[in-house]
Amino acid sequence: QVQFVESGGGLVQPGGSLRLSCSVSGVFIFRIFPMGWYRQAPGKQRELVASISGGGEANYADSVKGRFTIFRDNAKKTASLQMDSLEPEDTAVYYCNGNPTRSNWGQGTQVTVSS
């Protein structure tokens, strides 16, 4: 079984920052497992916002490029998302999973950007 547990969300004002964390279990060779962070806003489809290869190569959706940074710690089997200059449009439930090969979704963590 593969399990993803997200944490770190909360309420933040526009322009603020948050760091999300994802703990992964059940992936026995995590260092070669490509990861992604996804989000789903109310009434919208889930979308990929950032991805990272096992070797650390990162890619970002245009909507978050320059504001978000994805990184991973292969020894700890975690993937994190640093979010800066947050905007109300970033409000969503954020999930981590494999990319492009995905398993079951975790509970996600709520990010709300509002004044």
C-alpha positions in Angstrom: 0.0 0.0 0.0 1.0 3.6 -0.7 -0.1 6.3 1.6 0.3 10.1 1.4 -0.3 12.3 4.5 -0.4 16.1 3.9 0.0 18.8 6.5 0.8 22.5 7.0 -2.3 24.2 5.5 -4.1 27.0 7.2 -5.5 30.5 6.8 -3.2 33.2 5.5 -3.5 36.7 4.2 -2.7 37.6 0.6 1.0 38.0 0.2 1.7 35.6 3.0 3.5 32.2 3.0 2.9 28.6 4.0 5.0 25.4 3.8 3.2 22.2 3.1 4.6 18.8 3.9 3.9 15.3 2.6 4.9 12.2 4.3 5.0 9.1 2.1 4.8 5.4 3.1 4.7 2.2 1.1 7.2 3.4 -1.6 10.2 1.4 -0.9 12.6 3.1 -3.4 11.4 6.7 -2.8 14.5 8.3 -4.3 13.5 7.3 -7.8 9.7 8.0 -7.3 8.6 11.2 -9.1 6.2 13.3 -6.9 3.7 16.0 -7.5 1.6 18.5 -5.5 -2.0 19.0 -6.7 -4.8 21.2 -5.7 -8.6 21.4 -6.1 -10.6 24.5 -5.6 -14.4 24.5 -5.0 -16.2 23.7 -8.2 -13.0 23.0 -10.2 -11.1 20.0 -11.3 -8.0 18.9 -9.5 -4.8 20.3 -11.1 -1.1 19.6 -10.9 0.7 22.7 -9.6 4.3 21.4 -9.1 6.3 18.2 -9.8 9.7 16.9 -8.9 11.7 14.0 -10.2 13.6 11.6 -8.1 16.7 13.5 -9.0 15.2 16.9 -7.9 14.2 18.4 -11.3 11.2 20.6 -10.7 8.4 21.9 -12.9 5.5 24.3 -12.1 2.2 25.3 -13.5 2.2 28.8 -15.0 -0.1 30.0 -12.3 2.4 29.4 -9.5 5.7 29.8 -11.3 8.0 32.1 -9.4 6.0 31.9 -6.2 6.0 28.2 -5.2 9.0 25.9 -4.7 8.8 22.1 -4.5 11.5 20.0 -2.8 12.1 16.6 -1.4 14.0 14.8 1.3 14.6 11.2 0.1 16.1 10.1 3.4 12.9 11.2 5.2 10.6 10.2 2.4 8.9 13.6 2.3 8.0 16.1 -0.4 7.3 19.7 0.5 5.8 22.8 -1.1 7.0 26.3 -0.1 4.3 28.8 -1.1 5.1 32.5 -1.1 3.2 35.6 -2.3 0.0 33.7 -1.9 -3.1 35.0 -3.7 -6.8 34.3 -3.1 -6.8 32.2 -6.2 -4.5 29.8 -4.5 -7.3 28.8 -2.1 -7.8 25.0 -2.4 -7.3 21.7 -0.9 -3.8 20.6 -1.6 -2.7 17.0 -2.2 0.5 15.1 -2.8 0.8 12.0 -4.9 3.0 10.4 -7.5 3.4 12.0 -10.9 2.5 10.8 -13.4 1.9 7.4 -11.7 -0.7 8.1 -9.0 -2.1 6.0 -6.2 -4.9 6.6 -3.8 -5.4 10.2 -2.7 -4.9 11.3 0.9 -7.1 13.7 2.9 -5.3 16.8 1.6 -4.7 20.0 3.6 -6.8 23.1 3.3 -5.2 26.4 2.2 -7.3 29.5 2.5 -5.9 32.9 1.3 -8.2 35.7 2.5 -8.0 39.1 4.1 
